[in-house]
Amino acid sequence: MKSFYLIFLSLISFSIVFGQNGKVIDELIINSKILKGDRKFAVYLPPDYDSSNRSYPVLYLLHGLGDNQSAWIQFGEVLHTTDNAINSGIATSMIIIMPDAGTGQMGYTNAMSGKWNYEDFFFKEFMPHVENLYRIRKNKRYRAISGLSMGGGGSFLYALRRPDLFSSAAPLSASIGPQNIDQMDDHSYLAYWGYSKSNINKSDFEKFKKKNNSLYLIDQMDQKTLNSVRWYIDCGDDDYLYKNNVLMHIKMREKGVKHEFRIRDGDHNWDYWRSALPSVLEFISKKFH
């Protein structure tokens, strides 16, 4: 009987230590004056959030074109994956914030028209709101950003624009944007950059490119500033966006920017991004620690 109770207590201890579960809350709302309406977002809270009083590092996790804040929950299995990463010890406990950049106009940039300033919303309204709403450590060292496709492009752009805010950036299969005006025929670029085909002209395109194209921005930044962010770039070998991701790797190598670069077997799909998430969580946790 004594052996039975010892086994029973061991199983309870095992489940407490290794089987804790975090939680995801979706359909949260922030009212934006900049975007003139409500915006949804979702949050992952780690297993020990409700049982502690401490503050946590944060990962901003961005979705791709055609999705919203629920994508990483429904298709990316963020709850299961992050719980496993934390419970196994490869990732530290963290909060994950997932904004919606798919309602209304799609994309993470300020539109060229000036009528849809999502980037302003993100930095001026959204980040302060969630970092006051949850026990988030408001310090560059404890803040990271990642995302897929359009969100990978957003990860590059935000970390390059505000290297003072993010300790790590992990773009996955990043859509960096068109390199010339002829590429604007691509629907995904039109949506991401806030264009319609009828209002493109070369002068406006060049102005917008200089402000929002990550390949261009890297050329304008110094090595020390670029190296103040830890970079993790990951793209599938069959991904149609592989070229610009490789170009980002080459530019970083040429400028002496330290970074991890992964080309793995895979395509532009959720199988690939789900498999990437554990490595992203491990990578950003090293800086959090």
C-alpha positions in Angstrom: 0.0 0.0 0.0 2.9 2.3 0.8 4.3 1.8 -2.6 1.0 2.6 -4.2 0.8 5.9 -2.4 4.4 6.8 -3.4 3.6 6.1 -7.0 0.3 8.1 -6.7 2.1 11.1 -5.2 4.9 10.8 -7.9 2.3 11.0 -10.6 0.6 14.0 -9.0 4.0 15.8 -8.7 4.8 14.9 -12.4 1.5 16.4 -13.6 2.1 19.5 -11.6 5.6 20.1 -12.8 5.3 18.8 -16.4 1.6 19.0 -17.2 0.7 22.6 -16.5 -1.4 24.3 -19.1 -1.5 27.9 -20.2 -4.6 29.5 -21.7 -5.5 31.4 -24.8 -8.1 34.3 -24.7 -9.4 35.4 -28.1 -11.8 38.1 -29.3 -10.4 40.7 -27.0 -11.0 44.3 -28.1 -9.2 47.6 -28.1 -10.8 50.7 -29.4 -8.5 52.6 -31.6 -8.7 56.3 -32.2 -6.1 56.1 -34.9 -8.0 53.4 -36.9 -11.3 54.8 -35.9 -12.9 51.6 -34.6 -12.5 48.4 -32.5 -9.6 46.1 -33.2 -9.5 42.5 -32.0 -6.5 40.7 -30.5 -5.7 37.4 -28.7 -3.3 36.5 -25.9 -1.5 33.4 -24.7 -0.9 33.4 -20.9 1.7 30.9 -19.6 0.8 28.1 -17.1 2.0 29.9 -14.0 0.4 33.3 -14.8 -2.6 33.0 -12.5 -0.6 31.5 -9.7 2.1 34.2 -9.6 2.5 37.9 -9.2 5.5 38.3 -11.4 5.9 40.1 -14.7 6.7 38.2 -17.9 8.6 38.6 -21.2 6.4 39.1 -24.3 6.3 37.9 -27.8 4.3 39.7 -30.4 3.3 37.1 -32.9 1.9 38.4 -36.2 -0.4 36.5 -38.7 -0.2 36.4 -42.5 -2.3 37.8 -45.3 -6.0 36.8 -45.3 -5.9 35.7 -41.6 -6.5 37.5 -38.3 -5.6 37.3 -34.6 -7.1 33.7 -34.4 -4.8 32.2 -37.0 -1.9 31.2 -34.7 -4.5 29.8 -32.3 -6.5 27.7 -34.8 -3.9 26.7 -37.3 -0.6 27.4 -35.5 -1.5 25.5 -32.3 0.2 28.2 -30.3 -1.3 26.9 -27.0 -0.2 23.3 -27.3 3.2 24.2 -28.7 4.1 26.9 -26.2 2.9 24.8 -23.2 5.2 22.0 -24.4 8.1 24.3 -24.9 7.7 25.9 -21.4 7.1 22.6 -19.6 10.0 20.9 -21.4 12.4 23.7 -20.5 13.4 24.9 -24.0 11.4 28.1 -23.5 10.8 30.4 -20.6 7.4 31.4 -19.4 6.2 34.3 -21.6 3.1 36.1 -22.7 2.2 36.0 -26.4 0.2 38.8 -28.0 -1.5 38.2 -31.4 -3.0 41.3 -33.0 -5.4 41.5 -35.9 -4.0 43.2 -39.0 -6.5 41.6 -41.4 -9.7 43.5 -40.8 -10.4 46.5 -43.0 -7.2 47.1 -44.9 -4.6 44.3 -44.5 -1.0 44.9 -43.5 1.3 46.2 -40.8 2.4 49.4 -42.5 0.9 52.8 -42.6 -1.0 53.1 -45.9 0.4 55.4 -48.6 -2.9 57.3 -48.6 -2.5 58.2 -44.9 -6.0 57.0 -44.2 -5.0 53.7 -42.5 -2.1 54.0 -40.2 -1.7 50.5 -38.7 1.9 50.9 -37.7 1.0 54.1 -35.7 -1.8 52.1 -34.0 0.5 49.3 -33.2 3.2 51.3 -31.4 1.2 54.2 -30.0 -2.0 52.5 -28.9 -1.8 48.7 -29.1 1.6 48.0 -27.4 0.9 50.4 -24.4 -2.6 48.9 -24.0 -1.6 45.3 -23.8 1.5 45.9 -21.7 -0.6 47.7 -19.1 -3.4 45.2 -19.3 -1.1 42.2 -18.6 1.9 41.8 -16.3 4.5 42.4 -19.1 8.0 43.5 -18.5 8.3 46.8 -20.3 11.9 46.5 -21.4 13.7 45.8 -24.7 15.4 42.8 -23.3 12.1 41.1 -22.5 10.3 41.9 -25.8 10.4 40.0 -29.0 8.6 39.9 -32.3 7.9 37.1 -34.9 5.4 36.4 -37.6 4.7 34.5 -40.8 4.5 35.7 -44.4 2.9 39.2 -44.2 3.6 39.0 -40.5 7.2 38.0 -41.2 7.5 41.2 -43.2 5.9 43.0 -40.3 8.5 41.5 -38.0 11.3 42.7 -40.1 9.8 46.1 -40.5 9.0 46.7 -36.9 12.3 45.5 -35.5 14.2 47.6 -38.1 12.1 50.6 -37.4 12.2 50.3 -33.6 15.4 48.3 -32.7 15.2 50.1 -29.3 12.0 48.1 -28.5 12.8 44.5 -29.5 15.6 42.2 -28.3 14.9 39.5 -30.9 13.1 39.2 -34.2 12.2 36.0 -35.9 10.6 36.5 -39.3 9.2 33.3 -40.9 8.7 33.0 -44.7 8.7 36.8 -44.7 6.9 38.8 -47.4 9.3 41.7 -47.7 7.5 43.6 -50.5 8.0 44.4 -54.1 11.5 45.5 -55.2 10.2 47.4 -58.3 6.9 48.8 -59.5 6.3 46.0 -61.9 6.0 43.5 -59.1 3.0 45.5 -57.8 0.8 43.4 -60.1 0.9 40.7 -57.4 -2.3 40.8 -55.3 -0.5 40.0 -52.0 1.8 43.0 -52.5 -1.1 45.3 -53.3 -2.9 44.3 -50.1 0.2 44.4 -47.9 1.3 47.9 -49.1 -2.2 49.4 -49.1 -2.4 49.9 -52.9 -5.0 49.3 -55.5 -3.7 48.9 -59.1 -5.4 52.1 -60.2 -3.5 54.4 -57.9 0.1 53.3 -58.4 2.7 55.7 -59.7 6.4 55.4 -59.8 7.2 58.4 -57.6 4.8 57.3 -54.8 6.1 53.7 -55.0 9.7 54.8 -54.6 8.8 57.0 -51.5 6.9 54.1 -50.0 9.6 51.6 -50.7 12.3 53.8 -49.0 10.2 53.9 -45.9 8.8 50.4 -45.7 11.0 47.9 -47.6 13.2 46.0 -45.2 15.9 45.3 -47.9 16.2 49.0 -48.4 16.1 49.9 -44.7 19.0 47.6 -43.9 21.3 49.5 -46.3 20.5 52.7 -44.4 21.3 51.4 -41.0 24.6 51.0 -39.2 26.0 47.6 -38.0 25.9 48.4 -34.3 22.2 49.3 -34.4 21.3 46.2 -36.5 23.3 44.0 -34.1 21.3 45.3 -31.1 18.6 42.9 -32.3 19.0 39.1 -32.3 17.8 37.9 -35.7 16.3 34.5 -36.7 15.3 34.1 -40.3 13.5 30.9 -41.5 12.0 30.1 -44.9 11.2 26.8 -46.7 13.2 25.7 -49.7 10.0 25.4 -51.7 8.5 28.7 -50.6 7.8 31.2 -53.3 9.1 34.0 -51.1 12.5 32.3 -50.6 14.5 34.8 -52.8 13.9 37.9 -50.7 14.6 36.0 -47.5 17.9 34.8 -49.0 18.7 38.4 -50.0 18.1 39.5 -46.5 20.6 36.9 -45.3 23.2 38.0 -47.8 22.7 41.7 -46.9 23.2 40.9 -43.2 26.3 38.8 -44.0 27.7 41.7 -46.0 27.1 44.2 -43.2 28.4 41.9 -40.5 25.0 41.5 -38.8 24.9 38.4 -36.6 21.9 36.2 -37.3 20.6 32.7 -37.6 19.4 31.7 -41.1 17.4 28.6 -41.8 16.3 27.1 -45.1 14.5 23.9 -44.3 12.5 21.4 -46.3 9.0 22.9 -46.7 6.6 25.2 -48.4 4.5 28.3 -47.6 2.0 26.6 -45.3 1.0 25.9 -41.7 2.9 22.6 -41.5 6.1 24.6 -41.9 5.2 27.4 -39.5 4.0 25.0 -36.8 7.3 23.2 -37.0 9.2 26.5 -36.8 7.5 27.8 -33.7 9.3 25.7 -31.0 12.7 26.9 -32.4 11.5 30.5 -32.4 10.4 30.2 -28.7 13.8 28.7 -27.8 15.7 31.4 -29.7 13.9 34.3 -28.1 14.1 32.7 -24.6 17.9 32.8 -24.7 17.8 36.6 -24.7 15.0 36.7 -22.1 17.1 34.6 -19.8 
